[in-house]
């Protein structure tokens, strides 16, 4: 079983990764699903946004606490309604916020999605501390550094070497991505390396309002159907009560006879229980008289019968042979542990005895 666990775990993670790949798309000059399928305008849970569709803004965080940085990130999302935020580490070990502000004309072209993930954020995961990445595709070129900063090619920054010098890597190596396959591999590698802490800040800012707007009709219809169900149940129950009442009224005298018989049966059951209780209470008394009768049959006499605790009874008297009394008493149903409690002596009708026994359920 222990050997099978890694196998099933790997299969499960593989299925999850494949599911994410099938539901992810890159939006550059057009919508391109990562799995290579034909593009559409349907719902895309995970949308990777091309560099030409947003602007970056860097902000230092006032504290090293991830929770405080998260609060600041959500505040920035509220300020810029079409913005997503990511946390990244600086060279000195501190944390910084990157605010990705989407262009309004681009947002209107985006398909419905849950997450907006900037392409530069994913590609920065494929960059080391000693190089920069140059991406050229569909007429758009930009540079990416390890810290997550990126710059669209243009103006004074026409080459990756100048960008490397600008970010403090004058001797940094330049890596290039020019093919779609290389870009998709880098994006997929970046997706699998994003921490779970980054996902809340990468959600589409208007997602909550859209969910409320989409779910409002469903909630209204659900309430309507629930009220209709309650009304139908109430009508059904009221109808059944009236129907049963009319049936009982139609039976008339038969119902009264049945009720009287039922009450009579209840009275008989109560009397039977009372008799059983009386019989149970007198069972020991009757059994004691059986032992007295056994002594008389042997020609003996009983001087005293005393009932003690734990259903024990001591019977004293005399008989021609005391051991015959023990045998006779032992043969009575519901009697056990018969024994002498005092020495047998001569006297009375032969031998004087004192016998103790315990009454049990026969």
Residue pairs with C-beta under 8 A, 6 or more apart in sequence:
17 192
20 46
20 191
21 34
21 35
21 188
22 33
22 34
22 35
22 37
23 44
23 45
23 46
24 33
24 34
24 35
24 44
24 45
24 46
24 47
24 48
24 191
25 31
25 32
25 33
25 34
25 39
25 44
25 46
25 47
25 48
25 111
26 32
26 33
26 34
26 48
26 50
26 119
26 183
26 184
26 187
27 47
27 48
27 49
27 50
27 53
27 109
27 110
27 111
28 50
28 52
28 119
28 137
28 138
28 140
29 50
29 138
29 139
29 140
30 39
31 39
31 40
31 41
31 44
31 111
32 39
32 180
33 39
34 48
34 184
34 187
34 188
41 111
42 111
42 112
43 111
43 112
43 113
44 111
44 112
44 113
45 113
45 114
45 115
46 113
46 114
46 115
46 117
46 191
47 110
47 111
47 113
47 115
47 116
47 117
48 117
48 118
48 119
48 122
48 187
49 100
49 102
49 106
49 110
49 116
49 117
49 118
49 119
50 119
50 140
51 118
51 119
51 120
51 135
51 140
51 142
51 150
51 152
52 106
52 140
52 152
53 102
53 103
53 106
54 100
54 101
54 102
54 103
54 106
54 118
55 100
55 101
55 103
56 98
56 99
56 100
56 101
56 118
56 120
56 149
56 150
57 98
57 99
57 101
58 96
58 97
58 98
58 99
58 149
59 72
59 76
59 96
59 97
59 98
59 99
60 90
60 94
60 96
60 97
61 68
61 69
61 72
61 87
61 94
61 95
61 96
61 97
62 68
62 72
63 69
64 94
64 95
66 87
66 95
66 197
69 87
69 95
69 97
70 87
70 197
70 200
70 201
72 97
73 85
73 87
73 97
73 201
74 85
74 200
74 201
76 83
76 85
76 97
76 99
77 83
77 84
77 85
77 201
77 205
78 205
80 99
80 101
80 205
81 205
81 206
82 101
82 102
82 103
82 104
82 107
82 205
82 206
83 99
83 100
83 101
83 102
83 205
84 99
84 100
84 102
84 116
84 117
84 118
84 201
84 202
84 203
84 204
84 205
85 97
85 98
85 99
85 100
85 201
85 202
86 97
86 98
86 100
86 118
86 121
86 148
86 198
86 201
86 202
87 95
87 96
87 97
87 98
87 197
87 198
87 201
88 95
88 96
88 97
88 98
88 124
88 147
88 148
89 95
89 96
89 147
90 96
90 147
91 147
96 147
98 121
98 148
98 149
100 116
100 118
100 121
102 110
102 116
110 116
112 210
113 204
114 203
114 204
114 207
115 199
115 202
115 203
115 204
116 202
116 203
116 204
117 191
117 194
117 202
119 135
119 187
120 142
120 144
120 148
120 149
120 150
121 148
121 190
121 194
122 186
122 187
122 189
122 190
122 191
122 194
123 133
123 135
123 144
123 150
123 177
123 186
123 187
123 190
124 133
124 144
124 145
124 146
124 147
124 148
124 149
124 150
124 190
125 189
125 190
125 193
125 194
126 133
126 186
126 189
126 190
127 133
127 144
127 145
127 146
127 175
128 146
129 146
130 169
130 172
130 173
131 146
131 164
131 169
131 172
131 173
131 174
131 175
132 143
132 144
132 145
132 160
132 163
132 164
132 167
132 169
132 172
132 173
132 174
132 175
133 143
133 144
133 145
133 174
133 175
133 176
133 177
134 141
134 142
134 143
134 160
134 163
134 174
134 175
134 176
134 177
135 141
135 142
135 143
135 144
135 176
135 177
135 183
136 153
136 176
136 177
136 178
137 177
137 178
137 180
137 183
140 152
141 152
141 153
142 150
142 151
142 152
142 153
143 150
143 151
143 153
143 157
143 160
143 163
143 164
144 150
145 163
145 167
145 169
147 167
149 167
151 157
151 163
151 166
156 162
157 163
157 166
160 174
160 176
161 174
164 170
164 172
164 174
177 183
177 186
194 202
204 210
248 255
283 334
283 359
284 307
284 311
284 313
284 359
287 313
287 332
287 334
287 335
287 359
288 305
288 307
288 313
288 315
290 332
291 305
291 313
291 315
291 329
291 332
291 335
291 357
292 302
292 305
292 315
294 325
294 328
294 329
294 331
294 332
295 301
295 302
295 315
295 317
295 319
295 325
295 328
296 302
297 328
298 319
298 320
298 321
298 324
298 325
298 328
299 319
299 320
299 349
300 317
300 318
300 319
300 320
300 325
300 349
300 350
301 317
301 318
301 319
301 348
301 349
302 315
302 316
302 317
303 316
303 317
303 318
303 348
304 314
304 315
304 316
304 317
305 313
305 314
305 315
305 316
306 313
306 314
306 315
306 316
307 313
308 314
310 358
311 358
311 359
311 360
312 356
312 357
312 358
312 359
313 356
313 357
313 358
313 359
314 341
314 354
314 355
314 356
315 329
315 354
315 355
315 356
315 357
316 352
316 353
316 354
316 355
317 348
317 352
317 353
318 347
318 348
318 349
318 350
318 351
318 352
318 353
319 325
319 348
319 349
319 350
319 351
319 353
320 349
320 350
320 351
321 350
321 351
322 340
322 344
322 350
322 351
322 352
322 353
322 355
325 353
325 355
326 338
326 339
326 340
326 355
329 335
329 338
329 355
329 357
330 338
330 357
333 362
334 359
334 360
334 361
334 362
335 357
335 358
335 359
335 360
336 357
336 358
336 360
337 356
337 357
337 358
338 355
338 356
338 357
339 355
339 356
339 357
340 353
340 354
340 355
340 356
341 354
341 355
341 356
342 353
342 354
344 351
344 352
344 353
345 351
345 352
346 352
